[in-house]
Amino acid sequence: MRYNSDYDIYQYIDEQADIYISFKDFLKKHNITFDKACNCVNIFKEKFNYLLSKYSIGSQNLVVTCYDLMERIIQQSDNPDLQYLYFCIMTDFGLLNDINFSDHTKEQDIRNYFRQQELIQELTAFLKCQTESNKKLYEIREYLKKPRREKNIKCVEETDFLYNLTTQHTFLHDSIKNKIYKDNLEFLLININSDEKLKSVKPYIIFSAIARRTGKMQKRENFSPNLKIIFQYQDYSIYRDNGKNFNMYQSELELYDHLKRSYIEYDYIDIELCDFCFANLSPLSEWYYTNCEPDEDIPMNIKRKIVTVIPESFPELLNYRDYARLDETEIQLYSDAEEKLKNQMLDITDYMI
């Protein structure tokens, strides 16, 4: 079917009309008066500028502010003020980078303020969770350096369950009626269930062992995957695409989601840590959000989380009238500079978790 851009625009306008709320109802929803809302906007701006001054971060323009902030974050990556400033900039709809300030109405500023506050809170909570999970991952890596003992336990019922679950997925169809694969699943479960620390990340370990060592799990008797490697980043050629690879990656994603849903009810499972490992220890999650139309809640890392909420205007370096006066070459230069700045601001999150 031929792509119809006019229909997409119409659909977007129709959706926005459905969710539109009058300004009067908007203020009522937030239990605030117009004057108090204006005051909140002013306090927000004052706090932002105060923190810029406190940490000697330039405010002449967005480029100076971003580069100064990135330098401070490298020096003090766990400073909550700097993290707050970072999220303020990355969620700004025009309140702080006011190059088009004259085009804004008070109503727009108030709406944008409340929308931005929600995003800042959302990203702050996500970063906190990521930081805590990263510490737990470090602890597991250190723990796995020490000798461990397996217990003499039975996992027959759980093995049957996992065997039937995993062989539903396309890239594991060769494991159907494969005794070696089933026996190796049982060995893996005994290894995990013998250890309370490993049990907490069982869905991730099972997924990673199967996805990273598919061939050996299917063909090598008494195979025991190296858990130290499972908790290290695996960088493979996931962007070298063909039809087979696409289907395989999609099937692997579905497997993790299936495992996660199957174990999520167990109190001993640390789902947040499982999701963190899944999103940060391979490029599979990023491949999904780059190449697919997201329709499942696949775990993401902090960069991708920011990309999902960042305003399309970030980072505008000029106002609309200045852009209109540029020729094509100049526009491309500014576009390249904006893309570079955006990528650098996203990359700085590596220091924050």
ABEGO torsion letter per residue (X at the ends): XBBBAAAAAAAAAAAAAAABBBAAAAAAAAGBBAAAAAAAAAAAAAAAAAAAAAAGBBAABAAAAAAAAAAAAAABAABAAAAAAAAAAAABAGAABAAAAAABBAAAAAAAAAAAAAAAAAAAAAAAAAAAAAAAAAAAAAAAABBBBBBBBBAAAAAAAAAAAAAABAAAAAABGBAAAAAAAAAAAAAAAABAAAAAAAAAAAAAAAAAAAAAAAABBGBBBBAAAAABBBBBBAABBBAAAAAAAAAAAAAAAAAAAAAAABAABBAAAAAAAAAAABAAAAAAAAABBBABBBBBBAAAAAAAABBAAOBBABBAAAAAABBAAAAAAAAAAAAAAAAAAAAAAAAAX
